[in-house]
Structure formats: structure tokens, C-alpha cells
Amino acid sequence: MTEGKSKLDKFVQILLYIIGAVWFLVQINFSFFNPINPMTIAPIFLSFGLAIVFLVKPFPGSKKYPALRILDFAVLALCVLVSVYYFIEQKRIITRIPHIGVVTTMDIVVVLLLLEAVRRVIGLNLLVFLVIFLAYCVAGPVLPGVLRFTGFNMNQFTGGMTLTGNGVFGTPLSTTASYIFYFVLFGSLFAACGGGQVLIDIGMRASRPDGGGPAKAAVLSSGLMGMVSGSAVANVTTTGGQIMPPIMGVGAFIMAELLGISYMEVAMSAIIPALSYFGCALLIVTFLAKRRFYLHPEKVVPKEDLMFQTEPILPRLFLLLPAVLLIVMVMSGQSLRMSAIYSIIAVVALNFFNPKRLGPKAMFEAFIDGIQQCADIAIPVASCGIVIGVVVQSGLANKLASLVSSVGNGSLLPALLLTMVCCLLLGMAMPTAAAYLISVTLFASALVRLELPLICAHMFCFYFGVMAQITPPVCLASFTAAGIAKANSWKTGWNGFLYASVAVLVPFAFCYEPALLLKGTPMETAVAAVSLFIGCYALAASAAGFLIAPLNLPMRILLAVGAMGCIIPGTVTGLIGIAVLVLVGLYGIRMKKLHQTQQPAKVE
């Protein structure tokens, strides 16, 4: 039996290699040599993603009963048939008439395959969420109030999912196929060839070994890696981040496509919020280290024991050239797809100059790892098309927009709070890109009705889609970090949420002051940014419980209120916030003097 399993595993691995290589060649062909309509490339792209998922995530029980793998191979063959079918049916897809075009059995099959793939990739959380929307299609005529609509039959539902731009094969999936695919491959190869480690080592070297040095190194490395990658759970294992420009997460690329603006405009808009977040994180670990030294100087580890052991960085700096090339090309307005392709070529070429170069087999393994990541991204993004299609075609989007905009008699704050809660709840059940897409579909139009700029509405949903990854009780990124650190997952989740609290306030700040997203005059942007950074400083001190000296609970609460005054736009609130910061600073000076005279104040 062991020998049989071994042979089966080898067979699966060979199939994976073949499908991954063919997928890449098909993408290159359709992107550069024989371009086809985005509505055609999307189902072909999804077919390959489905094939990878059914191959590497086997049917339940197949480990115990290898014969069950026959089911996966049968579905795999069906995925191949689907891709060939949609290639042959290009004319039908392109010339379709929405809601009138003929629906075929294969259209139904691809939706069913997608639902099963969602179960295997994401789990029951997202699948149950999708089933609720499918049930809504049937139960629409009998539902009360704003939920009532005429309902869909199988033909109408399938046609809406596969023959319109608001379904499974809509903008999010076509965007993923057009260029996100190449960025994911670049990230996988760049990390495998040593570029990611160089960024991490730079972060380690740039922070002092004392005064919270290891934690500072993690923050700095996170910011650096966040410039070239963007998956919350995956990036926790390499310290990356989704909100740091210029290369952000998948949701940011989709955002640019939905807004009809350049990706660089989205990345530029995110600079100030991202700097405030990472700056606040850096300050928090600094203040925590100082508080520990202040209260327990005998527990401080000697500097020589904290020296970071990293390989020399200078001889490896050339490994960053592909990332520099990528950033320069994106910032100069070059095609995103071409930027990623040239950067991939640069990674492969520079690998030959690396004394610790990867061999052909290791390079191909890194490539296949990227292919698997692409498949894992394609499934949730495509599944969001089901929700988007149902919400748009049933009219639920407009009804929700009217309902949300009427909350609080047309006031923006209640609408933002409701959107935040919904984003966090959705994000607990699905990846960031999926949570962002669904939240935008449900709430963006409502926020725009309240005169919120469209990019602010999208960025608001995006931020809380990211925050959901570290928001208890289901905080996947925090649980991943806890596993790495062998720490208590529940405590890690709540501490992570506390230390990332600035990410909760910043979205509200840029909704009330769009200048923080560079949507204002230079002076407005400068004033808003300075006020935000001061608020982040105060919030970091409050979260860590230290400002010159340890702070008791009332001082921490007072400082948190002052921080909110600075972060929330407004001259009066900003001045009050600064005054509170000065007041608490004077308190800290007084406590430090008492401590130095052997009369330390009691810390709660």
C-alpha cells in the first residue's frame, strides 16, 4: 500500500508540473501572441485553477482510500474539457446578449465545480455564505420587505453567472487572469531566489538589537516585503503586508480595475495611511520595550546576546534589482503585465549570478508554488462573482444602498460603522480580496450616495477586509503568527488587534479628510498627514502604556481620546489632541523624576 501511495503521489506531482507549465504557456500565448477577449480568457483561466485545486486538494478520505482519487482525476478531465469548450465557444460568449443568450450544460457544470473548489480551498465558511445567496435566488418571491424580488430559475441564474460582466467571469476574475497571475509568480520566484530574505535581513540590520530590536526588525521587514507582495496569512510567515505601496494585495489591483483608474493612482493614495500604520506599529514595539526596561531592568537581555546574525547584505543587494525594476516600471506607468513579466525574467537571469543560486529543479518548484497560489486566488475571486451577480441582478444592491444611506437620517458615520462591521464579519469567513469585493458590491454605492468619494469608499472596504484577518474571534493571520511563535492564539489575536488599532481609525480619517488619500491640495494633505502622525504617536503610547514613563489606566484612556482627536480631521479636535498629548507627556516626566528618586509611582 505504501508503494502504491508513493507511485500515486509521483503521478500527481507529474500532472501538477504538466498542468502548471501548460497554464503558464496558455497565459503567455493569450497575453502576447494571440490575444482573446477578457470574457473568454476568464473561464479558461478558472478552468486551470480548478484543475490545480482538484489535483492538490484531494477528495475527503482519499488519503485512507487512494482509489477515491479516481473521482478527482475524473473532475480534472472535466476541467480540461471546460477550458477547451470555452475556447471553442468564444463567439457565443463575445456576442452574447445578457439574460437572453443560450445557456448550456457546461455553463452549469462550471458553477458547480466552482462551489466544490470553494469548499476545498476556503472551507465551509465561504461555501455556506454562497449557498445563502443561492437560496435567495429561489426564495426571493416569498421574502418580505426589501428582500423580495421575482427570483431566478436555473437558466436565468446560470446565464447571469456566466454570460454577464457581473458574474463569475466578470472584472475581478479577468483582472486576476490578465496581470495578477504574473505578480503572484514574480513574488514566489523573488522570494525563492533570495530577494525576500535580503529585505528581511535589511529590516533586521536597520533596527538596533536592544530596545525592542527584534520586533522593530519584524515591522521594518514587513514594510519592505509589503512593497512587493500581499497576502495576509501567507505574508505573516514572511513578514509581508497588503497595505504598503507600491505593490499591494490582490484587492488593490482589482480596485484599480473597478474604479477605472491606474493602479499607480491607487498605490499613491494608500501611501499616507500605510506609513501611519507601520509607523504606529514601530512605535508600539519601541514603547513596549522601553516600558519593560523601565519596570524590569534586571530582565533586559545583554546586547551581545541580541546581535542579529545575518549574512552580509552588500554582496546580495543585486538580488533586489528585480523588485526595483518592478517598482520603477509600475510607478512610471508601464503595463502592469509587462512590468511583472520583465521582473520575472530579471529574477531568473540574476539567479545565475547568485553564489547560492537555485538549480533548475528548485526554480521549477518555486514556479509551481506560485502556480498553486494563483489557483488559490482564482477560486475565491471567481466565487465572489456569484454574490456580485445575485446582488446586482436581483436589485438587492440598490435596496441596500437606500437602506444604508437612510441609517442615521443620511449621516455618514452610522453608514461607515455599519459597513465596517459587515466588512469585518465577511472578512472572518473569506480572504481579503473576496471580503473587499463583496463589501464594495453591497455598500459602496450607499456610501457614495452620502457624498463620499468613490476611492474613499473602496479603500474603506479594502482596509477592513485586511483588518478582518487580525480581528477576533476568527483572525487567520493572527492565528498563523501564534502558531509560528508557539503562543496562545486567543491572546495573540487580541494583542494583534490592539496593536493594529490605528488601522481601525485611519479609514474613518480618510473618509472625512480625503486629503489623506492625496485628494486635496498639498497644504491640506500636509496638515492632515501631520495631525494623523501625531495621533498615531499618541495612540501607540496609549496601546503600549508608556510615554516617558509607564502610564496608568486613566492616563492611557485619556491619551487614547487625545489620539482620536488628532486622527479625526478637524482643527479643534486636533488642538485638543495635541494638548492632551502634552499633558500626558508632562505626567510622564513627573513620574520619571519620582522613579529616579526611588519613589516610583504605582502602575495599574
Secondary structure as UniProt FT lines:
FT   HELIX           2..28
FT   HELIX           29..33
FT   HELIX           38..56
FT   TURN            60..64
FT   HELIX           66..68
FT   HELIX           69..88
FT   HELIX           90..94
FT   TURN            98..100
FT   HELIX           105..121
FT   HELIX           124..139
FT   HELIX           140..142
FT   HELIX           145..147
FT   HELIX           154..162
FT   TURN            165..166
FT   TURN            168..169
FT   HELIX           171..175
FT   HELIX           176..180
FT   HELIX           181..192
FT   TURN            193..194
FT   HELIX           195..206
FT   HELIX           213..225
FT   TURN            226..227
FT   HELIX           232..236
FT   TURN            237..239
FT   HELIX           250..259
FT   HELIX           263..269
FT   HELIX           271..295
FT   HELIX           297..299
FT   HELIX           303..306
FT   HELIX           314..320
FT   HELIX           321..331
FT   TURN            332..333
FT   HELIX           336..351
FT   TURN            352..353
FT   TURN            355..356
FT   HELIX           360..393
FT   TURN            394..395
FT   HELIX           396..406
FT   TURN            407..410
FT   HELIX           412..429
FT   HELIX           432..439
FT   HELIX           440..444
FT   HELIX           445..449
FT   TURN            450..451
FT   HELIX           454..467
FT   HELIX           468..470
FT   HELIX           476..485
FT   HELIX           489..499
FT   TURN            500..501
FT   HELIX           502..512
FT   HELIX           514..517
FT   HELIX           522..544
FT   HELIX           553..567
FT   HELIX           571..596
FT   TURN            597..598
//
